[in-house]
Amino acid sequence: MSAATAQSFTQAITIRLREPARARNLELVLLVIACGICAGAMVLVQLGTKGRIFDTGVLWVGAGILGLALVMHVVLRVVAKHADPFVLPIALVLNGIGIAEIYRIDVHNGLTGWDAIGVKQIVWTMLAMVLATITVVAVRNHRFLQRYRYIFMFATIALLLLPMLPGIGENIGGARVWIRIGPFSFQPGELAKITMALFFAGYLVTARDSLSIVGKKFAGMTFPRARDLGPILVMWASAMAVLVFQRDLGTALLYFGLFLVMIYVATARLGWVVIGLGLFIGGALVAQSVLVYVRGRFEQWLDPFDQTIFDRQTQGSYQLVQGLFGFANGGITGTGLGQGRPYITPVANADYIVASLGEELGLIGVFAILALFIVLASRGLRVAFMAQDDFGKLLGVGFGFIIALQVFVVVGGITRIIPVTGLTTPFMAAGGSSLIANWIIAAMLLRLTDSIPAEQRVQQGAVPAARGRSGRGATTRKERSR
């Protein structure tokens, strides 16, 4: 063994030993900062609303979330040493800011104890973090999930149909997407987006050659065989059924967008984008002319300040206009936590929580929140670039895109870029269903980033070091061949 080879081997071992500890140490530092931001936000809400700290009980309850975050960090040190260090701190700080704003609205409404939505949100967050930790521990290798792709397909269909069953299905806010069992209600469609991503990733790995190569050409594009396209069309039809029968435009748009992006990434064919956009535009025009509630959403979007539309009892633009006024009142720097009037906007703690934060944190605060979402979604795209198995790449794209599309649809709706759809902001809006689903997605991103081969990390760390020793940007012939 030559001296150069021995030195390279020693350096590779050193990188493999140091990198996991470095990633987890960075995560711990970021968690401490995130905990400080979350605790500071709760304190600022109390100071902003009452001028003093008047409720230490909710602070102690909220401390349970911070403790669970540290427990999850310790678990990652044991079972997912290479996991991305940014996912957990970002999810925690987004969740914490959302809880602070929900609690701020509870203070105005005089809600305390278990009646306070903020307290319930804390409990849901703790449950979601426990389930996320279990997911990281249970899914030690994501590749085994591929064999259960058709089980995930049937699970998705079942979750979508559950709200339509008599006795447990419930209509809330005009959309029949909830199920109620005793005192508990849940939105199964939130879990359906996870199972749908798992099905698409598993199926497209095996069928992408048929979808991209085999088929008949028409108008310059290759269309797949019916037997290859069948399962995907079943899923798409199920998503469209949500729009017609459950009156949930946002969820249907999320499912359709996930379908389109994942099939495009798998096949790399622009024709799928053309077909998808055609289906979307055609479906939107038909729904706008046939379905009353969809037409109402379009009218709110196009002319929200029309007095007739503003005064409607249903499908009116009052909520949209109040959200826009809240943004305007916040300006660049915001009124400060606890010092605005976000409670004027209906459902300010759920569908319109971004408008509430826009009023009290201002444009700067909203941009900071959006930047955190961009970083979180990019963790999934990072898996697509660095993972070596196709199933993991598609899963990373799917989960990252779910977060990105939800944020775009929510923020675009309340700022009049697109019609309001009714989706909730990930990690921030009130509701246990969304919290559990998004924390499980965060856990899957942690597991996927941990699966990136160590050899690839070693090569990425060794090449810059070799360049530094040579004193110039040239690399050896062996390095170039890699």
N, C-alpha and C positions, 0 to 999 in steps of 0.2 A: 504493500500500500504506500503510495507516494505521500509526501508531506502535504501537498495541496489537497489530495483526497481526504486525508485524515483531518485536516483543518476544516474542510467543508462538512464532513460528517459530524464533527464536534459542534460546529456552528448550528447545524440542523437540529441536533439534540437540544442545544441550549434554547433555540427558538421554540421548540415544541414544549419545553418545560415552562418557559417564562410567559408565553402568550396567554394561556388560560388564566394564570394568576393576574396578569396585567388587565385582561378584560373584566374579570370579576372585581378587581380593585377599583377600576374606573366606574363600574356599575354601582359599587358601594358609595363612592363619592357623589355620584349623581343622585342616588337615592336619598342621601342626607340633604342635598340641596332641594330635591323634590318634597321631602318631608317638611322642610322649612317653609317652602312656598305654600303648601297646603295648610299648615298650622297658621301661618301668617294671614292667609286669606280668611280663615274663620275668625281670627281675632279682629281683623279689619272690619268684617261685617258687623260684629258686635259694637265696635267703637263707632262705626259710621252710622248705625241706626239708633243707638242709645247713648253714645258718648262714654260708655264704660263696658267693662267685661261683666256681663250679668248672668251668663249661663255657662258655668264651668263643666256641667254634666255632659253637654254635647261635645265639649273638647275632649273629655276623657273617653267618650264612646268613639270619637274619631281617631283617637290614638290607637285603637284596635286595628285600624287599617294600616297604620304605619308599622305596627308590630308584625302584621301578616306580610307586609312587603319585605321586611327583614328576614322573616322565616322563608319566604320564597327565594330570597337571595341566597340563603344558606343552602337550600335545596338545589339551586342551580350550580353552586360550587361543587356539589357532589355528583349530580346526574347529568348536567349539561354545562360542562366547564367552558366550552367554546361558544356558548350562546351569545347572541349580540348583546352588548352591554347597554344599548340605548332603549330597547323595547320596554322593559319593566319601568324605568324611571319616567319615561314619557307617558305611558299608560297611567301611572300613579298620579302624575301632576295634572293631567287632563281630568281624571276622575275627581281629584281633590278640588280643583277649581269649580267643576260642575256642582259638587256638593255644597260648596260655599255659596254659590249663587242661588241654589234651590233653598238653602237655609235662610238666605237673606229675604226671599219672598215669604217664607214661613213666618219670619219675625214680623213682617208687616201684617200678615193675616192673623197674627196672634195664635199660631199653632205651636203647641209644645208637646213633648213626650212622644208617644207612639202616633199621635194624630199628625205630627209634623212629617211632611213628605221628605224633608232632609234626613231625619232620623231613619226612616225606612230605606232611604237611598244608601245610608251608611251600612245598614244591615245587609242589603242586597249586594253591596260592594264586597263586604267580607265573605259572603257566600260565593260570589263570583270568583274571588281570589283563591278561595279554597279549592273550587272546581278547577281553576287554571293550574294550580299546583299539582292536583291529582292528574291532570292531563299531561303535564310535563313528565311526571314520574311514570305514568302508565304507557305512554307512547314513547318507548325508548328508541324505536326505529320506525319512522313514518312510512317506510316502503311496504310494510305488511298491510297497510290500509288499502293498497291498490287492489288486492285480491277481492275486496268486499265492495267493489264499485257498484254492482247492481243492487246490493243491499242498501247502499246509500241512495240509489235512485228511488227505490220503493219507499224508503224512509222519508225522502223529500216529498213524494206525492202524498204520503199519509199525513205529514205535518201540514201540508197546504190544505188538505181536505178536512182536517179536524175542526176548524171553526165553522164549517158548514153543517156539522152534525147537530141535530136537535137535542136540546137538553143541556149541552155544554158550550155550544157556540154562543157568542155574545156580540152584539152590535154596540160599539163605542165610537162616538164621534162620526157616525155615518159609515164606518168601515166595519165589516164583520171579519175581523182577523184575530179575535180574542177567544179563549176558552176559559170557562169559570168552573172550578170544582170546589164547592163549599165557599169559604171566604177568600180563596186564592184565585187569581186570574193570571193568565200567561199568554204570550203571543208566540205560538209555535213557528211562525214564519221566520223569526229571528234565528232559530236553530236550523231552519231549512236552508238558509244561505250557506251554512257550513257544510251540510251534507251534500248540497248541490255542487259546491266547489270540489268536494272529494270525488263525487261521481264524474264530473266533467274531466278532472285531471286523470282519473283512472281509465276512463273510457277513451279519451283522446290519445293517450300513450299507445294504446293498441290499435286504434282505428285511424290515426292521423295520415298514414300512407294512403289508405283508401280515400279519405276525405280530400287529400291534396293532389293525388295522382290519378287513381282509378276513377273512371266515370265518363260521361259524355260531354262533349264540348258544344256550347251554344253561345253565340255572340261573343266569342273570344274568351269565355270562362268555362272551366271544367266543373261540372256538377257531380256530386257523389252519387253512388248507388243508393237506392232506397233502403236496402237492408243495413247500410252503414249509417245512414242519417236518421233512421227510425227512432232509436232511443233518445237522441237529442231533440227531435221534434216532439216527442212525448213530454219531455221536460219543458220545452218552450210553450207548448200548448197548456201545460199546467200553470205556468207563470201568467199566461194571458187570461186563464180562467180566474186568476186572482183579481185582475182588472175588472172583469165583467160581473162576477158573482160576489166577490168580497169588497168591491168598490175601494180598492187600495191601489192608487196610481203609483205611489212611490215604490212599494215592494215589487210590483210588476216591472217597473223600470229598472230596479236593481237586478232582478233575475235576468232580464233581457240583456242588460249591459254585461253582466258576468258571462252569459252564454256567448255573446259576440266576441268579447276580448279573448277569452280562453281558446275559442276555436280559431281565432286569427293567429294567436301566438303559437298554437300547435301546428297549424298548416302553413303559416307565412304566406297566405294567399290573399291578395287585395280584394278578390272577388267576394269573399265573405263579408268584408266591410260594406261593399256596395249593396249586397243582398240584405244585410242587416239594416243599413240606413233606409233602404226602400221599405222593408217591413215596418220599421219604426215610424216613418213618415206616414205610410199608408194607414197603419193602425191608429196613429194619433188623429188623423183626419176623420176616420170612421168613428172613433170614440167621441170626438168633439161634436159630431153631428148627431149621433145616436144617443149617447149617454148624457143625461142631464148634469150630473155632478162633474163630469169632465169638461163639459161646455162651461159650467160655472167657474172652474179653475182657470180656463183660458180667458174668460171675461175679466176675472180679477186681475190677471196678469197684464192684459192689454190696456185696461182703463180703470185702475183701482180707485181713482179720485172722482169718478162719476158718482153723483149723489144717489142715483137709483141703485147702483151696485153696492155702494157703501152701506145703504140702509137695509139691505136684505137681511132677513132673519137667518136664512140658510144660504150658503154659497156667496156670502157677502164679503166685501174687502176690508171690513173694519179691522180685523186682526193684522192683515198685511200693512195697512196704512199706519197703525199704531206702532208696529215694529219699525217701519221706516222713520217715523218721528223719533223713536227711541234712539236709533242710530244718529240722527241729526242732533239730538240733545247731547249725546256723548261727545261728539266732535272728535278731535284728534287724541286727546289725552283722557277723556272720560270724566264722569262726575266723581268717581271714587266708589269703592265697594261700600254698599249700604247707604249711599247718598243720592242715588238716582230714583226713578219711579218706574222700574220695569214691570211692576205688578199691574200697570194699566193695560198692557197687552195681554189678551187671553192666552192661556196655556203658556205663560212666560217661563215656566220651569221645565217644559218638555220640548214641544215642537219649536218654540221660539226662544230657547235659552241662549242662542248665539246673539239674538237681538238684545236680550237682557245684558249679556256680557259686553256687547258693543256700546251700550249706554253707559255702563259703569267703568269699563276699562278703556273705552275709546278705540279709535282705529288702530292705535299702536298695540293695544292688548289683543285685538282680534287678529292682527297680522302675526303676532307672536304665537297665538294658538294655532293658526293655520300653518305656520312654519313647523310646529311640533307634529301636526298631522302629516305634513309632507315628509318629514324625516321618518315617521312611523310607517307610512306606506312604502317609502323607499327601501325599508328593510326587506319587504317581500320581493321587490325587484332585484335587490342584491342577491337573494337566493337564486333567482333566475339566471343571473350572470355567473355565479360561482359554483353552484351545485353541479354535480356530475350526473345525477340521475334525472331523467326527463319528468318523472312523476313529481319529484320535489320541486323542479323548476316551475311546472304548471301550478302546483299548489301555492308556491310563493307568489306568483303573479296573481292568482285568484284571490288570495287573502289580502294582499296589498291593494288590489283594485277594489275590493269590497269597501275597504276603509276610505279610499280616495273618492270613489263614486258617491258614497253616502254623504261625505262632507261637501262635495261639489253640489249635489242635489239640494241639500239642506240650505247651505249658504246662498246658492243661486236662487232658490225659491224666495227666501225672505228679503233678498236684495233686488228682486224682479228681473234677474237675468233669465230665469226660466219660470214656468208656472210652479206654484206651491204643490208639493206632492204628498206631504205628510210623513216623510221619513224622520227619524230621530238622529241627533248628533251622537256619534260613537263616544262612549265613556262619559258623556257630560249630561245628557238629557235624563230626566226622571223616568224610571221604569226598570224593573228587574230583568225583564226578558232581554232587552238590548244589552244591559250590563253583562249578563252571563255570557251571551253570545260573543261579545267583543273581547271579553277577557279570555275566553277559550281561543279565539283567533290569535290574541297576543301570545298565549301559551304555545300554539302551533307554530307561530313565527319563531319563538325561542327554540323550539325543537328543530325546526328546519334550518335555522342558522347554525345550530350546533352540529348538524350533519355534514357541513361543508368539510371535505377531506382535509386532514391536518397536513398532508403532503403539499396541497395547494397553498396553504398558508406559509409553509416553510419556504417554498420557492419564491413567493412574493416578498418574504423578508430577506432571503438570502441574496437575491439579485441586486437590490439597492446597496447592500453592504459590500458586495464585490465591486460595484462601481465606485464606491467611496474609497476602497483601498487602492484601486488602480489610478485614481486621480483624474479620470476622464470618463466620458459617457460610453466608451466602447465596452463590449462584452466579449467573452471568449466564444470560440466556435461551438463548444459544448453547450453553453448557455443559450446561444442563438438557436441551436437545434431543438431545444425544449419548447 
